[in-house]
Amino acid sequence: MADDSINGAIRPQDAGNSRRRPSRSSCLDESEYTFSDEPAATNNVVQSVASKNRARADEDLLTRVVADSCTNAFGCVFVEAWVLSNDGTKLTRPSGGHWMSPSFSQSLPTDELIENAMQLDMEARDCAPGAGLAGTLFNDCTTNGHVHWRQIKVLMDDPFVQREYGNRMKKLYSLGIGLVASVGFSSLDERGIVLYYSRSTANMERLRADSNEHFLVGATNLIGASFAIRKPREECAELRKEMFRTAIRKVRMELKKKKKMSLGSIVLDKDEMAKLVAELNREDAQNHDEEKSWASQTLHTTMQIVKRPGKFVYKVGKKTYKLGKKVAMRLNSSRKKWGGAKMHGPPRQSVQDCVFVFVGVFLCMLTMLKISTSLSTDSRFLIDGGWYSGTLCIIFALTPAPVGQPRQIMCSHVWNMFVGLAIQQIPTGGYVDFMAWHDDASGMPLIWKQALAVSVGIAGQAYLGILHPPATGLSMAFATSSTWKFTTIVAVFIADVTLIFMSMLMINLSEKRQYPLWWLGMGWETEGGALGRIKGYGKAFGKNVVDAVKVSERRKGGGDEEAV
C-alpha cells in the first residue's frame, strides 16, 4: 500500500497508458525542483491538466452511455439528457449528455438542414422547469420508470407551452423529428430527464413495444447514474490527491535534511526509497490503530446512548434537524424562483384574427344564451349560458390548445358535474367563517363544500388527462345549489354538441386554423388518429373471427370424414 502512495503518479496497472503520460525518467530533471516550502508554479499546471483530464473522462463516459442508448433504441435518432440544478431553478444539458446519429444527420437533404442538426446537437441553452421542450416534458414526467410519448407538432401548436430561445422545437420538426419520449431519473440526489427523439414517420407500435420501452427506462437509469457518479468520483480523486501531496511533503522534508541530495537522486536511491516506504508503513499502521481505537470508542458511546432513556429524543432531534435542513433548502430555492425565468411573453394577435375571434365568439355565445333561455321553461333542464364564456375564449383565441379540444370539453364537463352532485349530497351547516364551525350546525359549512368540489374537480381532471379550466366552475355551481340536478347533464351535453359543431364550421373557414385537432386523442398521426386506431382494432377483430370460423369448419369437415 505504501508503494502505491509513493508511486501514485504511475501505477503498474497503468503501464499500458504510457503513450498518454510522460515517462518517469523525463520528469526527473533536478533543475526543476526547489527546496522552498512554496509549491512550484508547474504544480498549478499539473493540477489544471489533471482536472481537465477528469472532466474529459466524465464527459467520455456519459457520451458513451448516451450514444449506446441512441444506437440500440428502436427508431431513435437523437438523445439528450437534462439535469435539474440544486436550487431547482433551471435544467441544464451537461457536457457529453447528447448524441445525434451520424447516419441521420448526413441523410438530411440540404446543407442548411445538416447545419441546423449540428447546431442542435452542439448547443442547448438552460431552460426553466415548465418552459421550452425539456422543461415542459420535465413537468409531465415522473421518476417511476414510465415512458411518456409526445408529438412535437402538438407542443408547437399549443399556446400554453412556453417557447424557448432559438425555437428548438421548430428546428427539430423541420429536420423530420416529430416524436419524443421522455423518461425521468433520480440517482444520488440528482434529478433529471432523458429525451429520445424519433422521426415523424416512425412506427409507433414498435416504438411503444414493451421491449423498446424497457430498454429506454434501463438506459435512462444508466445515464442518470453516469452523471450522478461525477461528484463522488471527484471526492475520491481529491482524497487521492491529498495522499499524494502528503507523500510529496515528506519527500521535501527529506530534501531539507539532506540538502546535498536532489529529488531525482532520492528516487533513484533504493536505500532511501526503502526508508521512506518503511516510514510510511509505520505511519499507516499507527493511523489504523488510532482509527480502530476511535471506532471502538464511538461504538461504546453509541451503545451508552442507546441504553439511556433519552435515545428517542435523540432520534427525533436528528430527524428534525434533517427535515429542517431540507425545508430551509426548499425555501431558499423558492426565494430564487421569485425573480422568474426571464422568458419572453406571448405575442399579440393581429387585427384580422381578433375580428375573426369577435364574430365567432359573438355568434356562439348568442346561441348558448338562446339555448339557456329556451330550456329555462323546464326546471329540470336549467343551465347557465355564462358557463361557456371561458370555453369560447379557449376555442377561438387559443384554437390549437389541447384543453380546448372536444374530448376535453365534454369529459371535463361530465366529470365536474358528477363531482358537484356528489358533494351536493353532503348536508350543509350554513354560512360560517373560514375554519369556524357553529355548534348548531349539523353538516359541513358551505365554503368547505365549495372548496372541496373545486379541488376534487381539478385534481380529477389532471389525473384523467381531461383538463379544461372553465369546466371547474361546474363543480362549484353544482355543489352550491340544489337547483342543478342530474337532468342538467342532458342540457349541458346538448349545449356542448351545439358549441363544438358551430365552432368547427366557423373556425375551419380560416386558412390558418383547424378545429378540432383531434376528437378522442387515442391514436397517433401514423395510425390515422383515433378513428384509424379503432378501424385497426376492428380489422384485427374481424380477421380473428374469420380465422376462428375457418378452424371450426375444418374441424367439422374432419369429423364428417371420420364418420363416413
Solvent accessible surface area in square Angstrom, and as a share of the most:
residue,aa,sasa,rsa
1,M,184,0.82
2,A,3,0.02
3,D,80,0.41
4,D,73,0.38
5,S,25,0.16
6,I,28,0.14
7,N,54,0.28
8,G,34,0.33
9,A,61,0.47
10,I,58,0.29
11,R,94,0.34
12,P,108,0.68
13,Q,131,0.58
14,D,17,0.09
15,A,69,0.53
16,G,72,0.69
17,N,45,0.23
18,S,75,0.48
19,R,235,0.86
20,R,186,0.68
21,R,95,0.35
22,P,89,0.56
23,S,64,0.41
24,R,97,0.35
25,S,86,0.55
26,S,72,0.46
27,C,59,0.35
28,L,37,0.18
29,D,68,0.35
30,E,92,0.41
31,S,97,0.62
32,E,105,0.47
33,Y,79,0.30
34,T,83,0.48
35,F,93,0.39
36,S,59,0.38
37,D,106,0.55
38,E,128,0.57
39,P,81,0.51
40,A,35,0.27
41,A,83,0.65
42,T,81,0.47
43,N,47,0.24
44,N,97,0.50
45,V,93,0.54
46,V,96,0.55
47,Q,77,0.34
48,S,51,0.33
49,V,75,0.43
50,A,35,0.27
51,S,47,0.31
52,K,125,0.53
53,N,70,0.36
54,R,66,0.24
55,A,61,0.47
56,R,130,0.47
57,A,53,0.41
58,D,8,0.04
59,E,68,0.30
60,D,62,0.32
61,L,46,0.23
62,L,0,0.00
63,T,36,0.21
64,R,150,0.55
65,V,18,0.10
66,V,0,0.00
67,A,17,0.13
68,D,72,0.37
69,S,2,0.01
70,C,4,0.02
71,T,106,0.61
72,N,89,0.46
73,A,6,0.05
74,F,82,0.34
75,G,30,0.29
76,C,16,0.09
77,V,13,0.07
78,F,0,0.00
79,V,0,0.00
80,E,0,0.00
81,A,2,0.02
82,W,2,0.01
83,V,11,0.06
84,L,29,0.15
85,S,30,0.19
86,N,141,0.72
87,D,36,0.19
88,G,11,0.11
89,T,37,0.22
90,K,89,0.38
91,L,0,0.00
92,T,49,0.28
93,R,26,0.09
94,P,16,0.10
95,S,65,0.42
96,G,5,0.05
97,G,0,0.00
98,H,33,0.15
99,W,81,0.29
100,M,14,0.06
101,S,20,0.13
102,P,79,0.50
103,S,85,0.55
104,F,2,0.01
105,S,11,0.07
106,Q,124,0.55
107,S,68,0.44
108,L,15,0.07
109,P,114,0.72
110,T,67,0.39
111,D,120,0.62
112,E,126,0.56
113,L,37,0.18
114,I,34,0.17
115,E,110,0.49
116,N,32,0.17
117,A,0,0.00
118,M,106,0.47
119,Q,76,0.34
120,L,6,0.03
121,D,25,0.13
122,M,129,0.58
123,E,105,0.47
124,A,29,0.23
125,R,154,0.56
126,D,69,0.36
127,C,10,0.06
128,A,15,0.12
129,P,46,0.29
130,G,28,0.27
131,A,6,0.04
132,G,0,0.00
133,L,1,0.01
134,A,3,0.02
135,G,0,0.00
136,T,19,0.11
137,L,1,0.01
138,F,23,0.10
139,N,93,0.47
140,D,65,0.34
141,C,12,0.07
142,T,67,0.39
143,T,68,0.39
144,N,91,0.47
145,G,30,0.29
146,H,103,0.46
147,V,24,0.14
148,H,57,0.25
149,W,24,0.08
150,R,63,0.23
151,Q,41,0.18
152,I,0,0.00
153,K,81,0.35
154,V,35,0.20
155,L,0,0.00
156,M,42,0.19
157,D,43,0.22
158,D,12,0.06
159,P,49,0.31
160,F,116,0.48
161,V,13,0.07
162,Q,57,0.26
163,R,92,0.34
164,E,23,0.10
165,Y,149,0.57
166,G,33,0.32
167,N,84,0.43
168,R,19,0.07
169,M,5,0.02
170,K,129,0.54
171,K,57,0.24
172,L,0,0.00
173,Y,76,0.29
174,S,59,0.38
175,L,8,0.04
176,G,32,0.30
177,I,0,0.00
178,G,6,0.06
179,L,9,0.04
180,V,0,0.00
181,A,0,0.00
182,S,0,0.00
183,V,1,0.01
184,G,6,0.06
185,F,5,0.02
186,S,70,0.45
187,S,27,0.18
188,L,120,0.60
189,D,146,0.76
190,E,34,0.15
191,R,112,0.41
192,G,1,0.01
193,I,0,0.00
194,V,0,0.00
195,L,1,0.00
196,Y,4,0.01
197,Y,0,0.00
198,S,2,0.01
199,R,95,0.35
200,S,34,0.22
201,T,116,0.67
202,A,15,0.11
203,N,69,0.36
204,M,3,0.01
205,E,130,0.58
206,R,145,0.53
207,L,1,0.00
208,R,104,0.38
209,A,38,0.29
210,D,102,0.53
211,S,88,0.57
212,N,12,0.06
213,E,36,0.16
214,H,128,0.57
215,F,67,0.28
216,L,3,0.02
217,V,29,0.17
218,G,38,0.37
219,A,10,0.08
220,T,0,0.00
221,N,85,0.44
222,L,97,0.48
223,I,1,0.01
224,G,0,0.00
225,A,44,0.34
226,S,9,0.06
227,F,37,0.15
228,A,4,0.03
229,I,73,0.37
230,R,38,0.14
231,K,132,0.56
232,P,50,0.31
233,R,71,0.26
234,E,94,0.42
235,E,105,0.47
236,C,70,0.42
237,A,5,0.04
238,E,83,0.37
239,L,114,0.57
240,R,138,0.51
241,K,50,0.21
242,E,76,0.34
243,M,98,0.44
244,F,76,0.32
245,R,72,0.26
246,T,49,0.29
247,A,6,0.04
248,I,56,0.28
249,R,116,0.42
250,K,42,0.18
251,V,17,0.10
252,R,60,0.22
253,M,113,0.50
254,E,33,0.15
255,L,6,0.03
256,K,86,0.36
257,K,144,0.61
258,K,70,0.30
259,K,150,0.64
260,K,204,0.86
261,M,45,0.20
262,S,22,0.14
263,L,27,0.14
264,G,3,0.03
265,S,40,0.26
266,I,3,0.01
267,V,39,0.23
268,L,133,0.66
269,D,50,0.26
270,K,171,0.72
271,D,101,0.52
272,E,21,0.10
273,M,36,0.16
274,A,60,0.47
275,K,124,0.53
276,L,9,0.04
277,V,32,0.19
278,A,44,0.34
279,E,57,0.25
280,L,16,0.08
281,N,73,0.38
282,R,152,0.56
283,E,54,0.24
284,D,68,0.35
285,A,57,0.44
286,Q,108,0.48
287,N,73,0.37
288,H,116,0.52
289,D,88,0.45
290,E,96,0.43
291,E,112,0.50
292,K,140,0.59
293,S,54,0.35
294,W,168,0.59
295,A,51,0.39
296,S,64,0.41
297,Q,113,0.50
298,T,55,0.32
299,L,116,0.58
300,H,112,0.50
301,T,71,0.41
302,T,62,0.36
303,M,87,0.39
304,Q,69,0.31
305,I,47,0.24
306,V,66,0.38
307,K,146,0.62
308,R,141,0.51
309,P,135,0.85
310,G,38,0.36
311,K,80,0.34
312,F,145,0.60
313,V,108,0.62
314,Y,121,0.46
315,K,111,0.47
316,V,69,0.40
317,G,39,0.38
318,K,104,0.44
319,K,146,0.62
320,T,81,0.47
321,Y,150,0.57
322,K,109,0.46
323,L,115,0.57
324,G,39,0.37
325,K,115,0.49
326,K,141,0.60
327,V,73,0.42
328,A,59,0.46
329,M,113,0.50
330,R,178,0.65
331,L,115,0.57
332,N,65,0.33
333,S,15,0.10
334,S,44,0.28
335,R,128,0.47
336,K,94,0.40
337,K,105,0.45
338,W,196,0.69
339,G,55,0.53
340,G,48,0.46
341,A,47,0.36
342,K,171,0.72
343,M,73,0.33
344,H,156,0.70
345,G,41,0.39
346,P,119,0.75
347,P,122,0.76
348,R,202,0.74
349,Q,70,0.31
350,S,52,0.34
351,V,112,0.64
352,Q,142,0.63
353,D,25,0.13
354,C,67,0.40
355,V,84,0.48
356,F,56,0.23
357,V,25,0.15
358,F,137,0.57
359,V,73,0.42
360,G,3,0.03
361,V,42,0.24
362,F,114,0.47
363,L,74,0.37
364,C,0,0.00
365,M,39,0.17
366,L,100,0.50
367,T,37,0.21
368,M,2,0.01
369,L,82,0.41
370,K,133,0.57
371,I,30,0.15
372,S,17,0.11
373,T,87,0.51
374,S,59,0.38
375,L,43,0.21
376,S,57,0.37
377,T,126,0.74
378,D,46,0.24
379,S,72,0.47
380,R,130,0.47
381,F,52,0.22
382,L,43,0.22
383,I,11,0.06
384,D,66,0.34
385,G,2,0.02
386,G,37,0.35
387,W,43,0.15
388,Y,1,0.00
389,S,62,0.40
390,G,27,0.26
391,T,0,0.00
392,L,1,0.00
393,C,72,0.43
394,I,12,0.06
395,I,1,0.00
396,F,0,0.00
397,A,27,0.21
398,L,49,0.24
399,T,5,0.03
400,P,46,0.29
401,A,0,0.00
402,P,29,0.18
403,V,25,0.15
404,G,1,0.01
405,Q,0,0.00
406,P,4,0.03
407,R,69,0.25
408,Q,10,0.04
409,I,0,0.00
410,M,47,0.21
411,C,55,0.33
412,S,0,0.00
413,H,5,0.02
414,V,55,0.31
415,W,74,0.26
416,N,0,0.00
417,M,1,0.01
418,F,98,0.41
419,V,12,0.07
420,G,0,0.00
421,L,5,0.02
422,A,64,0.50
423,I,13,0.07
424,Q,37,0.16
425,Q,123,0.55
426,I,54,0.27
427,P,88,0.55
428,T,66,0.38
429,G,14,0.14
430,G,31,0.30
431,Y,171,0.65
432,V,17,0.10
433,D,111,0.58
434,F,158,0.66
435,M,134,0.60
436,A,39,0.30
437,W,126,0.44
438,H,100,0.45
439,D,154,0.80
440,D,129,0.67
441,A,21,0.16
442,S,112,0.72
443,G,9,0.09
444,M,46,0.21
445,P,1,0.01
446,L,9,0.04
447,I,57,0.29
448,W,80,0.28
449,K,5,0.02
450,Q,29,0.13
451,A,64,0.50
452,L,68,0.34
453,A,0,0.00
454,V,43,0.24
455,S,61,0.39
456,V,57,0.33
457,G,0,0.00
458,I,83,0.42
459,A,64,0.49
460,G,11,0.10
461,Q,2,0.01
462,A,58,0.45
463,Y,192,0.73
464,L,94,0.47
465,G,37,0.35
466,I,16,0.08
467,L,73,0.36
468,H,0,0.00
469,P,77,0.48
470,P,33,0.21
471,A,0,0.00
472,T,17,0.10
473,G,43,0.41
474,L,5,0.03
475,S,0,0.00
476,M,86,0.38
477,A,23,0.18
478,F,0,0.00
479,A,2,0.01
480,T,55,0.32
481,S,39,0.25
482,S,82,0.53
483,T,58,0.34
484,W,42,0.15
485,K,98,0.41
486,F,120,0.50
487,T,45,0.26
488,T,1,0.01
489,I,28,0.14
490,V,76,0.44
491,A,0,0.00
492,V,1,0.01
493,F,103,0.43
494,I,84,0.43
495,A,0,0.00
496,D,3,0.01
497,V,71,0.41
498,T,38,0.22
499,L,0,0.00
500,I,9,0.04
501,F,109,0.46
502,M,41,0.18
503,S,0,0.00
504,M,48,0.21
505,L,96,0.48
506,M,31,0.14
507,I,0,0.00
508,N,68,0.35
509,L,144,0.72
510,S,27,0.18
511,E,179,0.80
512,K,148,0.63
513,R,43,0.16
514,Q,113,0.50
515,Y,1,0.00
516,P,14,0.09
517,L,62,0.31
518,W,56,0.20
519,W,120,0.42
520,L,73,0.36
521,G,37,0.36
522,M,95,0.42
523,G,17,0.16
524,W,32,0.11
525,E,122,0.55
526,T,66,0.39
527,E,51,0.23
528,G,54,0.52
529,G,26,0.25
530,A,13,0.10
531,L,113,0.56
532,G,21,0.20
533,R,72,0.26
534,I,82,0.42
535,K,132,0.56
536,G,36,0.35
537,Y,128,0.49
538,G,43,0.41
539,K,157,0.66
540,A,51,0.39
541,F,143,0.59
542,G,31,0.30
543,K,140,0.59
544,N,96,0.49
545,V,68,0.39
546,V,77,0.44
547,D,62,0.32
548,A,63,0.49
549,V,73,0.42
550,K,104,0.44
551,V,64,0.37
552,S,61,0.39
553,E,108,0.49
554,R,182,0.66
555,R,184,0.67
556,K,146,0.62
557,G,32,0.30
558,G,31,0.30
559,G,38,0.37
560,D,79,0.41
561,E,136,0.61
562,E,151,0.68
563,A,90,0.70
564,V,164,0.95
